[in-house]
Amino acid sequence: MPFKLTHSAKVLIAIPVLLVGGTEMQTLNLVNVLVGAGCNVTVCCYYEYDQSMVNRFEGTGAKVLLMKYERAKDLWHLAKGLIQLFKTMKPDIVHVQYVAPGLVPIIAAKLAGIKIVFATVHQPGTAYGLKAKILLRTATRFCTAFFCVSKAVEESWFGSSDVLVPTHINKNRTHFTLYNAVDADRIEGIVKATDKEELRKSLGINGKKVVGVVGRLRREKGQGILLDAMPAVVKVVPDSVLVVVGDGPDRDALNKQAAGLKILDNIIWLGQKTPEEVYQLYSIMDVVAVPSLFEGFGLSAAEAMLAGAPVVASRVDGLSEVVQHEVMGYLVNSGNSRELAAAIVDLLSDTEKAKRFGKAGYLYVKDNFSAERFRKLTLSSYERYAKWSA
């Protein structure tokens, strides 16, 4: 009898970490889709985790298995543990979130006799070397289907891209683009319910122009470039303030950088926030900056656009597919703080343009990256590949 998702399929999602980040949020979207389709879903995390994120996954109705392995141990230790797990659980499908060491769980699944193995890669190959590309292409040979979160990601790893259309799947092709999802209804509801004046008041920024940036404080997210841009922004728009949302290993270094630039009085460090709090904060941001050095998709840009904020982003990878230049924001050359500053100043100074960009961005994201679209594409592709593999 052909396998169908609606027949209580056992799906195991394999992911290295469950921290607060874009990859985890998109994996959460996948889990929501599968649980909603009646699947029995288990999420297996082998390394670090944040309990709040674990709680979110459990809240979908999925089970979460924390292996609590140490990264310092060799990969053979991880492989043996995963092989034993797969043999014991006997899932119908293993879906690997391809974050290093992504090849290991894929090989483990095949050695355990799992027939259907999917994988999703979230980062572009431009950030990695030849070895990583060889490993990923090797992994593709063992996968039923390999998904990439943007055309840029797929092209960077494979040299070509094909946006997934389930009604016209080429069964001889093993890799596709399946865009990430953004929960428009949820974000809209939170933004509309937010008392923006009270939120601004609580942060002490009433009457100020707000530039926002959201993301883990690490070099690749580009917060340092944004700090370099801020003196020029403040010079033209003296009442501007930068709201930094997120935490990470570069927190102290960024604070020292801001002190050296003498802009500490123009910065509010909010640290890590829940997704709900982030959506509320987007609603009071006049401009959202996404100055990443590389970005597979650009979740923070898409979420900000759904909140009606114009975006200034780096012209890199998936961000160029999410933000249309001079339509819903600006794309600037990555690492160029002067271009970044000029684009931010332009939108802070031209309220009508900022509103026009914000509205265009909202409509574009809602039409192209909706949760419903992601649900239909995911379920259709799962069932078609499962049928072919039966």
N, C-alpha and C positions, 0 to 999 in steps of 0.2 A: 504494500500500500504506500503510495507516494507520501513523503514527509510534508506536513503543513505546520506552520507556526501556530495555528489555532488549536492544534491537538496537544496542548500542554507540553510544548517542546522544552527541553532542558538546554538552556544557554548559559555558558560560562564566559564572563567578561574578564580578561586578564589585563592587569595594569600595574606598572611598577609602584606608583605612589598614589595616595588619595590626599592631596594637599588642596589648597584653595587656589585654583588656576583655571585657565581656559580649557585645557585638555580634560580636566576632571568635570567641568561643567558640560562639555559636549558629550562626554561619556555618560553623564547623568541623563542627558536628553535621550541617548540611545536606550538606556535602561528603562526610562519612562515609556518609550515606544514599545519595547518588547513586553514589559509587564502589562501594558494596556492591551496588547494583542493576546494575552492569556499565557504567555511563556513563563516558565519556572526559571527565574534568573538568579544566578549567583555571581557576585563580583569578587574576584580574587586579587588582593593587593599583596605584593611580595615584600615591599620595603616600607618606607615611611608613610605615615598617615596623620591627618588632622581629625580629631574626634567629631568636630562639627560637620565635616564633609562625610564622614562615615554615617553619621546620623541622617544626613540628607539622602544618601543612597538607601539606607534601611527604610526611610520614610516612603519610598516608592513601592515597597512591598518586596524588594529584592533582598536576598541574603548577602551578607558581607563576610568574607573569609579573610582574616588578617594573618598572613604567614609570618610576619615579623622577622624576616631574614635580615642579616647584616650585609651591606654592600661589600664589605671587606672580604667576605668569603668568596671562594672561586665560583664561577658560573656553573660548573659541574654540580655543585651542591644545589643550586637553584634548579637546574635541569632535572636532577633526580627527584626533587620534591614535587615538581610540576608533573612529571611523568606518573608518579604514584598517585597524585591527586586526580589527574585525568582518568586514570584507569579505575580508580575507586568511584568517582562520581559518574563516569560514563555519559558526559553531556552529548547532546545531538550536535551542538555547534559550539565551537570555541571562537570568540572574537577577541583578538589581541589588539590592544591599544599600543601601536608600534612606537614606543619610547624606549630607549636603550635600557636593558638589553633585549630589544624586540625580537631578534631571531631565535633566542633561546626558547620562549614559550611556544613559538610556531613549530620548531623542531620537536619539542616535547610532545605537543599535541599529535603530530604525525606518528611519532614512535609509540604513542599510547593507543593508536588505532582510530583516532578521531577522523571521520570522513570529511566533514565540512569545517573549514578553518577560514575565517575572515580576519582581515587586519585593517586598521586605519592609521595612517601616518599624519601627524598634526604639524610637523615642522618642515620647512623647505630644505632641500639638499644644498642650497647655496651656503648654508652655515656649517657644512660638514665636508670632510675630505673624501678621497677616492675609496678608502677602505669602507667607510660607512655606506657609500653608494653600492659597492659590491655586495656587502652584507644584506642590504635591503632588497636588491634585485634577486639575490639568492633566496631570500624569504618569500618573494613573490612566487617563485616556482613551487613552493609548498602550500600556497594558499588557494582556496577556491575562488576568492576574489579579494582584491586589495584596493582599498578606498583612500583617496586623498582629499583633504578639506578645501582645496581650491585648485584651479587650473595651474596656477604658478607652482604649487607644491608638486603636482603630478609631473609637470614639465621639467622641474628641477631634478627630479629623481630618474625620470624615464625618457625625457626628451620629447614627449608628446602628451597630449591630454584629450580626454573625451568625457564631457559632462554626462553623468548617468541619466539615461532615459529608459526606465524599465521596460517600456513597450518595444524598444528597439535595441535590446542588449545583444552585443556581439559576444556569443559564448566562447569565441576563440581569443578574446581579449581578457586579460587578467587584472588590469588596473583601470580605475575610473576616478573621476572627480565627483564627490558627493559633498556638496556644500554644508557647512555647519548650520545649525538652527538657532534662532533667537525667539524666545517666547514673547511675542508681541502683546498678547492680551494681558499677560502677567505684568510686564513692564509698564504698559499703558495704565493699568489699574493702579499701580503703586505711584506712578508719577502724578496722576490726576488726584489721588488721595493725599498727596503731600502738601502740607501747609508750608509753602515756599518762603513766605515772609518770616514765619516762626523759625524755620530751619536756618535761614540766613542770620537771623537775630541771635540764635544759639551759638553760631560760629563767629559772631562779631564782625560780619561782613556786609551789613546793611549799607546800601548805597555804593557798593564797590563792584567793579567789573571782575568776574571770576573766570580764571583759566583753570581747567581741571585736567588731571592726568591720573589714570587708574591702571595699576598693574604691579606685579612683583618688582621690588627694588633691586634690579640686576642690570648690568651693563647693556644687555641686548634690548632692554625695554626703552633705553634712550633718555631716561630722566635727567642724566647729566647734561645732555645736549639741550634739553629744555631749560635747565638752570642757566646755562650759558646764554640762552636767548632772552631770559627774563629782564636783565638790566636794560636792554633796548626797548622792551615792552613797557617797563615802568617809566622810562624816560619820556615816552610819548603819551602813555596813559597812566599817570601817577597814582590813580585810585585803584589800580589793578592788583589782584592778589592771586597767588597760585595755591590751589588746594591739591595736595598730594595724597592719594588714597592707595594704600598698600604698604607692605613691609618686605624685608628681605635682607640679604647679606651686605648690600651697599648702603644701608641706612646711614651709618656713621660717616662714611666717605662723602655722601651727598650733602649731609649737614655741614661738613667742613667746607665743601665746595661753595655752598650757599653763603657761608660766613665770609669766605674769601671774596665773594662777589658783592658782599654787603647788601644782600637782599633777604636776610632772615626775617625782617619785619614785614616782608611781602609774601611770606610762605606760611601755610598752615599744614602741618604734618598730621594726618588723621590716622595713620596706621592701617592695619587690616580691618576691613568691614565685611559684613555679610552681604550677599548679593542684593537683598532687599534694601539695605542701607545705601549701597552703591547706586541703585536706581533712583532713590530719593535724592542723592547728591547730584546726579546727572541733571536733575530738573532745575537746579539753581546755577548750573555752569553756563556761562555765556559762550565759551568756546572750550571744546575738549581736544587736547593734544594727544596724538599717538605717535611719538617720535622714534618708534622701534627701528633697530638696525636690521632685523629680519622678523617676519611675521607670517605664519602659515595662513591665517585667515584674517584675524583682527576683530576678535569678539568685542573688545571694549569700544571700538569704533562703531560697530553695528548697534550695540546697546545704547550708546550715546545718541545715535541718530534716531532710534526709536523713541527716545526721550525728547526729541525735537532740537537737539543741540547741533550746531555746525561743527565740523571736525577738520582739524589740520593734522594730516598724517604723512608719514614717510612714503615716498614713492617706491615701495618694495613689495615683492611677493603678493600675497593675498590681499593686502591692504589696497592695492590698485584695482582689485575687483570689487571691493566693498565700497570704496569712496570714489565717486566720479569727480574729477578735477573741475573746479569752477561751476559745479552744478549743485553739489551738496556739501562742499568744503573745498579745501586745497590739498594738493599733494606736493610735497617739497622734497628736494634731494636729501637722502638720508645722511645724517651727520652735519648738515649745514644749519648752524644755529642762526645765521643771518636771515636765510630764507624763512626759517621757522618763525622768527620774531616778526618779520614783515607781514606774514600771512595772519598771525595772531592779531597784530595791531590793526590790520585792515578790517577784520571781523568785529573787533571790539569797538572800532570807530564808526562802523556802518551797520547800525541796528537793523535796517530794512533788509540789507543783503544777508545778514546773519539769520534773520527769520525766514527768508526765502530759501536759503540753503538748508536750514533745519527742517522745513516742511518737505522739501524734495528728498532729503535723506530718509525721513520717516516713511514716506510712501515707497521708496526704493527697497528698503530693508523689509518692510512688511510684505511686499510683493515677491521678493526673490529669496528671502532666507527665513520663511515662516516655519514654525514648528509643525504645522499641518503638512507642508510640502515635504519636510524632512521625514515625517512619519510615513507618508505614502511611498516615497522613494525607497526608504529603508525596508519596509515590509514587502514591497514588490520585488526588490532585488534579492532579499533573503529567500523568498518563496521560489523564485525562478531558479536561483543557483542550487537550492536544496533539491528541487525537482530534477535538475540535470545531474546532480551527484548521487541521486537515490539508486 
